[in-house]
Amino acid sequence: MPADTVASVADLLDDRSHHIEFNGHLTNHVKHAVIALAELGAPEALIRDYHKNYAQLTAYGFPLEPARSSPGVIYSGNWREFLGQRVHFAAYCGFFDAEIARLGTTAAVARYAPELLRGWIGAFTHAAIHLGWAVHAEHPGMIAEALAYLAFSFVPVVDEARPPAGEPAAGPWDALLELSRSWAEDDAFGTTVRTVLSDTDAVTRLHPELNRSGLQARVAAVAHSGIGELAAESVWAATLPPQTRQAEVRRAVTLLYLAEPGDFVVLHLITSLFAVEVLARTLDSEPATARLYDLYWAGARIILAAERKIPQPEKLRDLAELYPENGRDHSNSAAAEFDVIARRSWLEEEEHNPKLVFVLRQWWNQLGWNAYRHAAGQFTRTPELPPSFEEPPTE
């Protein structure tokens, strides 16, 4: 059971002495790292040292900040009122603590997650990651915290009135190639995206702190723009058999990461996909799960376009040939290689790396696909902060 894996460091997941963000909108990832390191077999002392050191100085060069109180009260009648306004985080935590105590974790997640996950790209996917990893760790307090963070940082992926799907792709790999071809060949599509990115301030619904972020402003602006190629429904999310859908989405995002090895942005599509998979099992409803995968894929397209991380179709096709779906290796030597990669990740200050290794090792344990093992060794680096960070936070 996952709860057994993290039992010795569960007190670190209980800790709410720090705010969920720091220096404005940067996410406090430390609990993700605790779970990943514990799952990768890191010694307890190492995990505790990591937690202490991260709180004192993150890889961005800023410490975590003390927890903040909330002047407002969140209750059943107003919990939707403040979505995405970046206010009342502690009050939201209290509300979801009470809802989990009343309903139980599974029912509370089923009640609130489907609606909140419509804004999963907020906080650059980290609120969704927080929820999926909390559910994996079976930690009620972290689940409440994650639901609160989703409400706090909510940025809708799509409007309720979405553009109709065009010629439906057979699955996520074909959909990725279609996006790649459009980006490479359709001047109007590229121009539309670049126009949005040239003036994110024109999107009036953006919070000032998102404009300070750069990356989050670009993602939110592209999402709000409702560009048809990015916002359209993915028909395959509802038509593919569940196991096929899961395997094919994994394949697409892993090859995408190998096309941009070590890329900080694309890495998040892997760790957030793990969260989606965990939540899909919790929801235990095929229509809700199909909707979640549809939202995930729309959000992934938006992120890729906003950050211009769409590889050339020729590169994607070449990678697919290098890593055929039947290219599997569960040998002892392959397992030993993954053990070395895992041990390397213990040494990383950048917590995204043990998370990457944990997810890809989970997938490799199930299928043994070589691409998972090769992608796991492509570590990322903490990105340089943009010039906007020379200005103080807006909140």
C-alpha positions in Angstrom: 0.0 0.0 0.0 1.3 3.5 -0.8 0.4 4.7 2.7 2.8 2.1 4.1 5.6 3.4 1.9 5.4 6.9 3.3 4.3 5.9 6.8 7.7 6.8 8.4 7.6 10.3 7.0 3.8 10.9 7.1 4.4 13.7 9.6 6.1 15.7 6.8 2.8 15.4 4.8 0.9 16.5 7.9 3.0 19.7 8.1 1.1 22.9 7.2 3.5 25.4 8.7 4.3 26.7 5.2 2.2 28.4 2.6 1.4 26.4 -0.6 3.4 29.0 -2.6 6.4 31.3 -2.1 7.7 34.4 -3.8 4.3 35.1 -5.2 3.2 32.1 -7.3 6.0 29.6 -7.1 4.6 26.3 -5.9 5.8 24.6 -2.7 6.6 21.2 -4.1 8.2 19.6 -1.0 5.5 17.1 -0.3 5.7 15.8 -3.8 9.4 15.2 -3.2 8.7 13.4 0.1 6.3 11.0 -1.7 8.6 10.4 -4.7 11.7 9.8 -2.6 9.9 7.5 -0.2 8.6 5.5 -3.1 12.0 5.3 -4.6 13.4 3.8 -1.4 15.4 6.7 -0.2 16.5 6.5 3.5 14.3 8.3 5.9 17.1 10.5 7.1 17.7 11.7 3.5 14.0 12.5 3.1 13.9 14.5 6.3 17.1 16.4 5.4 15.6 17.2 2.0 12.4 18.5 3.6 14.4 20.7 6.0 16.8 22.0 3.4 14.0 22.7 0.9 12.1 24.8 3.4 15.2 26.8 4.2 16.2 27.4 0.5 14.4 26.0 -2.6 16.2 25.4 -5.8 14.9 28.8 -7.0 17.0 30.5 -4.3 14.1 31.5 -2.1 12.9 29.9 1.2 9.4 28.6 1.8 7.1 31.1 3.5 5.0 30.8 6.6 1.4 29.6 6.4 -1.1 32.5 5.9 -4.4 32.9 7.6 -7.6 33.7 5.6 -9.9 36.6 6.5 -12.9 34.9 4.8 -14.9 31.8 5.5 -15.5 29.1 2.8 -18.7 27.0 3.1 -21.0 25.0 0.9 -22.8 28.1 -0.4 -19.8 30.1 -1.6 -16.9 27.7 -2.4 -17.3 28.3 -6.1 -17.3 32.1 -5.7 -13.6 32.6 -5.4 -12.3 30.1 -7.9 -9.0 31.3 -9.4 -8.9 34.5 -7.4 -5.9 33.3 -5.4 -7.5 34.1 -2.1 -8.7 32.2 1.1 -6.3 29.3 0.7 -6.4 28.5 4.4 -10.2 28.8 4.5 -10.5 26.5 1.6 -8.3 24.0 3.4 -10.6 24.2 6.4 -13.7 23.6 4.2 -12.2 20.6 2.5 -10.9 19.2 5.8 -14.5 19.3 7.0 -15.9 17.8 3.8 -13.4 14.9 4.0 -14.3 14.3 7.6 -18.0 14.3 6.6 -17.9 12.3 3.4 -14.7 10.4 3.5 -11.7 10.9 1.1 -13.1 8.9 -1.8 -16.5 10.6 -1.8 -15.1 14.0 -1.2 -12.7 13.6 -4.2 -15.5 12.3 -6.3 -17.7 15.2 -5.3 -15.3 18.1 -5.9 -12.4 17.0 -8.1 -14.3 16.7 -11.4 -15.3 20.3 -11.3 -12.1 21.7 -9.9 -10.0 19.7 -12.4 -11.5 21.8 -15.2 -8.9 24.3 -13.9 -6.0 21.9 -13.7 -3.6 24.0 -15.6 -3.6 26.6 -12.9 -0.4 26.9 -10.8 1.2 25.3 -13.9 -0.4 21.9 -13.2 0.9 21.7 -9.6 -2.4 21.7 -7.8 -3.6 18.8 -9.9 -0.3 17.0 -9.2 -0.7 17.8 -5.5 -4.1 16.1 -5.6 -3.1 13.0 -7.5 0.0 12.4 -5.4 -2.0 13.0 -2.2 -4.6 10.4 -3.2 -1.8 8.0 -4.1 -0.2 8.5 -0.7 -3.7 8.1 0.9 -3.2 11.2 3.0 -6.5 13.1 3.8 -4.8 16.3 5.0 -2.8 16.6 1.8 -5.9 15.8 -0.3 -7.8 18.7 1.4 -4.8 20.9 0.8 -4.8 19.9 -2.9 -8.5 20.6 -3.4 -7.9 24.0 -1.8 -5.0 24.7 -4.1 -7.1 23.8 -7.1 -9.7 26.3 -6.0 -7.1 28.9 -5.2 -5.3 28.6 -8.6 -8.1 27.6 -10.9 -7.6 28.5 -14.6 -10.2 26.9 -16.8 -8.8 24.8 -19.6 -11.8 25.3 -21.8 -15.1 27.2 -21.8 -18.2 25.2 -21.3 -19.1 26.1 -24.9 -16.3 24.3 -26.7 -15.7 24.3 -30.4 -16.8 21.1 -32.1 -14.2 18.5 -32.8 -12.8 18.5 -36.3 -11.8 15.2 -38.0 -11.3 13.1 -34.9 -7.9 11.6 -34.4 -7.8 7.9 -33.7 -5.8 8.3 -30.5 -3.4 10.6 -28.6 -0.4 9.7 -30.8 -2.2 10.6 -34.0 -3.5 13.7 -32.2 0.0 14.7 -31.2 1.2 14.3 -34.8 -1.7 16.3 -36.0 -0.8 19.1 -33.6 2.8 18.9 -34.7 1.9 19.2 -38.4 -0.4 22.1 -37.8 2.3 23.9 -35.9 4.8 23.3 -38.6 2.6 23.9 -41.6 -0.4 26.1 -40.7 0.7 29.7 -40.6 -2.6 30.9 -39.4 -2.6 28.7 -36.4 0.9 29.7 -35.4 0.1 33.4 -36.0 -3.0 33.2 -33.8 -0.9 31.7 -30.9 1.9 34.2 -31.3 -0.6 37.1 -31.3 -2.1 35.9 -28.0 1.4 35.5 -26.5 2.5 39.0 -27.6 0.1 40.6 -25.2 -1.1 38.5 -22.3 -2.3 41.6 -20.6 -5.1 41.8 -23.1 -6.7 38.8 -21.4 -8.6 40.7 -18.8 -9.3 37.7 -16.5 -5.6 37.2 -15.6 -4.6 37.7 -12.0 -1.7 40.2 -11.7 0.5 37.6 -10.2 0.1 35.4 -13.3 1.3 38.3 -15.4 4.4 38.5 -13.2 5.0 34.8 -13.8 5.5 34.8 -17.5 4.9 31.1 -18.0 1.6 30.9 -16.2 0.4 34.1 -17.9 1.2 32.5 -21.3 -0.6 29.3 -20.5 -3.7 31.1 -19.0 -3.8 33.5 -22.0 -3.8 30.7 -24.6 -6.4 28.8 -22.6 -8.7 31.8 -22.4 -8.3 32.5 -26.1 -10.2 29.3 -27.0 -8.1 28.5 -30.1 -10.0 25.7 -31.9 -7.0 23.5 -32.6 -6.2 23.5 -28.8 -9.6 23.6 -27.1 -11.5 21.1 -29.3 -12.8 17.9 -27.7 -10.7 14.7 -28.1 -13.2 12.1 -29.2 -10.8 9.3 -28.5 -10.9 10.0 -24.8 -14.4 8.5 -24.7 -14.1 5.9 -27.5 -10.9 4.1 -26.7 -11.0 1.2 -24.2 -9.7 2.5 -20.8 -6.5 0.4 -20.8 -5.7 1.4 -24.4 -6.3 5.0 -23.7 -4.0 5.0 -20.7 -1.2 3.2 -22.5 -1.4 5.4 -25.6 -1.4 8.7 -23.6 1.6 7.5 -21.7 3.3 6.6 -25.0 2.6 10.0 -26.5 3.9 12.1 -23.6 7.0 9.9 -23.1 8.0 10.2 -26.7 7.3 14.0 -26.5 9.7 14.2 -23.5 12.3 12.2 -25.5 11.9 14.8 -28.2 12.7 17.5 -25.7 14.9 15.5 -23.2 15.2 17.1 -19.8 12.7 19.8 -20.7 11.1 21.3 -17.6 7.8 22.1 -19.2 7.2 18.8 -20.9 8.2 16.9 -17.7 5.1 18.3 -16.0 2.9 16.5 -18.6 4.4 13.2 -17.2 4.0 13.9 -13.5 0.5 15.4 -14.0 -0.5 12.4 -16.1 0.3 10.2 -13.2 -2.0 12.3 -11.1 -4.7 12.0 -13.7 -4.4 8.2 -13.7 -4.6 8.0 -9.9 -7.7 10.3 -9.9 -9.3 8.3 -12.7 -9.1 5.2 -10.5 -10.6 7.1 -7.6 -13.5 8.5 -9.6 -14.4 5.0 -10.8 -16.8 6.3 -13.5 -16.0 5.9 -17.1 -17.8 9.1 -18.3 -15.9 11.1 -15.6 -12.6 9.4 -16.5 -13.1 10.1 -20.2 -13.9 13.8 -19.4 -10.7 13.9 -17.2 -8.5 12.6 -20.1 -10.2 15.0 -22.5 -9.4 17.9 -20.2 -5.8 16.6 -19.7 -5.2 16.5 -23.4 -6.7 19.9 -24.1 -4.5 21.3 -21.2 -1.4 19.5 -22.6 -2.0 21.1 -26.1 -2.4 24.5 -24.5 0.8 24.2 -22.5 2.8 23.0 -25.5 1.5 25.8 -27.7 2.0 28.5 -25.0 5.6 27.4 -24.4 6.2 26.5 -28.1 7.3 23.0 -27.2 5.8 21.3 -30.2 8.5 19.1 -32.0 8.6 18.6 -35.8 6.5 15.7 -36.9 9.5 14.0 -38.5 11.3 13.9 -35.2 8.3 12.4 -33.5 8.0 9.8 -36.2 11.7 8.9 -35.9 11.4 8.5 -32.2 8.4 6.2 -32.6 10.5 4.0 -34.9 13.4 4.0 -32.4 11.0 3.0 -29.6 8.5 0.5 -31.0 5.7 -0.4 -28.7 7.0 -4.0 -28.4 10.5 -2.8 -27.5 10.4 -4.1 -23.9 13.1 -5.2 -21.5 12.4 -6.4 -18.0 15.8 -8.0 -17.7 17.9 -7.8 -14.5 20.3 -5.5 -16.2 17.5 -3.1 -17.2 16.2 -3.2 -13.6 19.8 -2.5 -12.3 20.0 0.5 -14.7 16.7 1.9 -13.3 18.1 1.4 -9.7 21.1 3.6 -10.6 18.8 6.2 -12.1 16.7 6.2 -8.9 19.7 6.5 -6.7 20.9 9.4 -8.8 17.6 11.1 -8.3 18.0 11.0 -4.5 21.0 13.4 -4.9 19.0 16.0 -6.9 18.1 19.4 -5.3 15.5 19.8 -8.2 12.6 17.8 -6.9 11.1 17.3 -10.3 13.7 14.6 -11.0 12.8 12.0 -8.4 9.1 12.6 -9.4 10.0 11.9 -13.0 11.9 8.7 -12.1 9.2 7.5 -9.8 6.4 7.9 -12.4 8.4 6.3 -15.2 9.5 3.5 -13.1 5.9 2.7 -12.1 5.0 2.6 -15.8 8.1 0.6 -16.7 7.3 -2.0 -13.9 4.0 -2.6 -15.7 5.2 -2.7 -19.3 9.0 -2.7 -19.5 9.0 -0.3 -22.4 12.5 0.9 -23.1 11.4 4.5 -23.7 10.3 4.8 -20.0 13.8 3.8 -18.8 15.6 6.1 -21.2 13.4 9.1 -20.5 13.8 8.6 -16.7 17.5 9.3 -17.0 16.9 12.7 -18.7 17.0 15.0 -15.7 15.8 18.6 -15.8 17.3 21.7 -14.3 15.6 24.5 -12.4 14.7 27.2 -14.9 16.1 30.7 -14.7 13.4 33.1 -13.4 12.3 35.7 -15.9 13.1 39.4 -15.5 9.6 40.0 -14.2 10.8 38.5 -10.9 12.9 41.6 -10.3 9.6 43.1 -9.3 8.1 42.1 -5.9 5.1 39.7 -5.7 1.7 41.3 -6.2 0.1 39.6 -3.2 
